[in-house]
Every structure is written in structure tokens, then in C-alpha cells.
Amino acid sequence: MVDVALLREARIIPVVALHDAADAVPLARALLAGGLPVIEVTFRTAAAAEAIRQMATVPGVVVGAGTVIDAQQARLAAAAGARFLVSPGLLAEVAEQARTLGLTLFPGVSTGSEIMQALSLGLTGLKLFPAGIVGGPAAIKAFSGPFPQVGFIPTGGVNEANLADYLALPQVIAVGGTWMLPGDAVADKDWHRIVRLAKAAITKAKEVRA
């Protein structure tokens, strides 16, 4: 289980989709060196579980599993060493499995009804997804009226240009994004470039005080 306070301190959660688990450790080290210790590895590739397993061995890195869509993936993530789960939607069986495993779950929501369902399951840390399409910072402000107890991790359409708009909101725990992980940099194993981009992202984030 991961403390939400740790994510608030991290501010930015890089969202990683790796096709080659051999890149997991050097990528994790690059992000850590850039000031981004909390990493979400998505179950969008066959290498996800092994990438989580390898990243979890890097001292100082807190790794979670993303795109968790069923209980089996939740179990795979836990076995690999994930400390939190992120889902693109809300499913009771995933919430129940996360509770059984002792892992923090951030389910994806985009409507008031989904937020109410999450609250009924005891979940107050939620992923707003896809954030850019469902209204961005304005949607978070609107949802926070009837749901003041909810903290959001907006993901989907978050980038360097709108980062400050999200992080300025007290309801935002952290943001998830990929802009510091350009595909060509990962493919070329240009870890120095990723360190630079991570440093630029966290520097901008630290300028914002929600």
C-alpha cells in the first residue's frame, strides 16, 4: 500500500508502457535521477509484469501498476512488487481484490455516478480519465463541489503546458503523464534526455503550490 501523502509530495507520476523489460531499470533510474520516484507501469504490453518486478528492485523507486482492468491483473501486479494500482475505470472486483492484497487503488472516473460508486466502495483517491476530454481542471472544480472529500489524479491530456493548471488545485493529489517519456527517447535508450525532461517537469511542478 502507498500513502497518498507520498503521491502528493511526488506531484507527477510518469506513465510508462514498456515493450522490453530490459529497459525497466535504466528508465527507472533516469526518472529517479530527474526527481520522479513514483512510476506507473501500465499493463498495455506483455512486458508489464516483468518491468514492474525489475523497477521494484531500484532503491528509492515506488512503482505501481496501471491499466489494471481485472482482478487477475491486480494479483499479477502485487506479485511483481507493485505498491499501488491504477485503473482506467471503476470495477468492484478490482477494488475488492486491491483491498485483499493491501494495495491502494486509484480507479478511473469521469462522471458523478462513477464517483458515487467509488465512494460507496470506500475509495476517495480517484483517477480522472481521460482528464483532457472530460473537462480538465474545470471538471475537477465542478466535481469538488458535491464531492469535497475526493482527491484526483488527472491523467490523459496532461502535459507541460497545462501542468500548472492542474497542480494549482488543492483537490489534485498528483498528475499522471507521458510527456517526459517521448517514444523516441525510450527507443533510443537516451536516458540522459529523460533525466533532463524529468528535471524540467518537476521543477515546473515545484513552482506551483496548491
Helices and strands as residue ranges (DSSP letters): H 4-10, E 12-16, G 21-23, H 24-33, E 38-42, H 48-55, E 62-66, H 71-80, E 84-86, H 92-101, E 104-106, E 108-109, H 112-120, E 125-128, H 131-134, H 136-144, E 151-154, H 163-167, E 175-177, H 183-187, H 191-206
